């Protein structure tokens, strides 16, 4: 994914947070989904999650075989598909074409990387991430578990976000 696409996705995530007055760190992500006009359904199937149009709103399906942090990231990932690839509240023409289209969290396509970027930006906006990083850093050392705890994400997700933002080294 190129830097301009990454910047656009981060900007969109911040716009969604702002437009719906969502405060970070996000507490109950299920309530956020409801606020956005969707529902969440737990169902065992071949991927961690999926999103589909349902009436004027949407439904996110998540596997019950994930821990809470993975589930939160999966839900945010599916929101990425919703806004980026389905046009929900961003592109009416694209949204109207979404009948019977289901996005599954599976594979390594460009759309999957984009949805992951949205999820990370939605759960851990860059400005907030840097503020938390500065609070927990001791010299050149950063305990990413403290960042992960603040945002209620996995240590891996917090570390990857810091690396992609250029705050942490690979």
C-alpha angles and dihedrals in degrees: 000000000000124000095251091056090047091051091048092051092048090049092050092050090051090047091053091049090050098042092052095038092239113170123215132260087050111227113188107015091187088065090050090054090051091048089053091052101262144109134220124225126185113219135155112240141132099288139043093251150344139193130211139172113260115184108305091336137044144250126222115203117201131186114246089218096081131091118245095263094049090047092052091051091046091053091048089047091054089049085056091057089045096056101029104038106019099043096231106179089339105070117020094189092054092043092054089057093057099094108133093000113131123183114208125196097239138113134015105276123143089256090056091052089048092050090049090051090051091049092051093046092046095049096035112026113199098244094047091044092055092048091052092044091053090051095052100036118106107195107303093342123097124186100213090189088071091052090047091050092051093052094035093236133122120280088244092055092049092048093047091049091052091049095048090048089052093241095112130040124244 
